């Protein structure tokens, strides 16, 4: 992808290379593919090709998603669990119908206490239902955040809140980022999640940072978080 961004080779050639890895079982390879497709999706979010990339993601990630399934198999290791979460999250965000339906079903059971999601599946399920959710979905997620006993779970939820796509809900997430519900050191993660979640999110996050710059600067001046915020 760096060569494509530099104009050395065409994006089409890069996508053809990515297709060649469709049967690859290695987590590191899929993580790299996911990262590069995420960059490409961001670059194309202002063009007519954004939906085409989502179709490409669904096509490339579907086979391995079907092979992995939702539940761990005997003999699987830690990397298999990581790969499952990565693939399901990618398919869910890209609007893969079967993945979205199953994520919504499992999320409902999790919220109702019928079947608690494993730690490995929470992020992909959360990001999927938020990406394709509404105000009710966001309210439920914020309720889960408030009820969470473990800071790890709070952080997990904070990182995915930016997946919500409606402008008014994006503003709600940004306001939440500066609230007392979020630790000061975690505010940047919430804003960063919004900035990376969608085209609307990037614009809203940039405006939010400008509008609240004095408070943010006073909070983080002299620390590494201010540079991280600027990078975001």
C-alpha positions, 0 to 999 in steps of 0.5 A, spaced: 500 500 500 505 505 501 507 504 493 500 505 491 499 511 496 506 514 493 503 513 486 508 507 484 503 502 483 496 502 482 491 501 487 488 495 483 494 491 483 495 492 490 487 489 491 489 483 486 495 481 491 490 482 497 486 477 493 491 472 493 491 471 500 484 469 501 486 462 504 492 464 508 491 462 515 496 466 519 493 472 523 499 476 522 497 476 515 490 478 516 492 483 521 496 487 515 491 486 510 486 489 515 490 495 517 491 496 509 484 496 507 482 500 513 487 506 510 484 505 503 477 505 506 479 512 509 482 514 503 476 513 499 471 515 504 470 521 500 469 518 493 464 514 490 469 508 491 467 507 498 462 502 497 466 498 492 471 497 498 466 494 503 464 489 497 471 487 496 472 487 504 466 482 504 469 478 498 476 477 501 474 476 508 468 471 508 471 465 506 476 465 512 470 468 516 466 462 514 472 457 516 473 460 523 465 461 525 463 464 531 465 459 536 472 456 538 474 449 536 478 444 540 485 445 539 485 452 537 490 457 540 491 464 542 492 467 535 486 463 532 482 467 537 485 474 535 484 472 528 476 470 529 475 477 532 479 481 527 475 477 521 468 478 524 469 485 526 472 487 519 466 483 516 461 486 521 463 493 519 463 492 512 456 490 512 456 482 511 449 480 512 450 474 516 455 477 520 451 483 522 445 478 524 449 474 528 452 479 532 445 483 533 443 476 536 449 475 540 449 482 543 441 482 545 443 475 549 449 478 552 445 485 554 439 480 557 444 476 561 442 470 557 449 468 554 455 473 556 459 474 550 467 472 551 472 477 551 474 475 544 468 477 541 466 483 545 469 488 541 467 485 534 460 484 536 460 491 539 463 495 533 458 491 528 452 493 532 454 500 533 456 501 526 449 499 523 445 501 530 441 507 532 440 511 538 437 505 542 444 501 541 448 507 543 444 508 549 445 500 551 452 501 550 453 507 554 449 503 560 454 497 559 459 502 560 456 505 566 455 498 569 462 495 567 466 493 574 472 492 570 476 498 567 478 493 561 471 492 559 470 500 560 476 501 555 473 496 550 467 500 549 470 506 549 474 504 543 468 502 539 463 508 540 466 512 534 463 506 530 456 510 530 455 513 524 449 518 525 451 525 526 447 527 532 450 520 535 457 522 534 456 528 537 453 525 543 459 520 543 464 526 543 460 529 549 461 523 553 469 523 552 469 529 556 464 527 561 466 524 568 464 517 566 471 517 562 477 517 565 482 523 563 487 519 560 482 515 556 478 521 553 483 521 547 481 514 545 474 515 545 475 522 540 480 517 536 475 512 535 470 517 532 475 520 528 477 513 525 470 511 525 467 514 519 468 520 514 462 524 518 466 522 525 473 525 522 470 532 521 466 532 527 472 530 531 476 535 528 471 540 530 470 538 537 478 538 538 478 545 535 472 547 540 474 544 546 482 546 545 483 550 551 480 544 556 484 539 552 490 543 552 490 544 559 488 537 561 494 534 557 499 539 556 506 537 557 504 529 556 504 524 551 497 524 550 497 531 547 501 529 541 497 523 541 491 527 540 494 531 535 496 525 531 489 523 531 
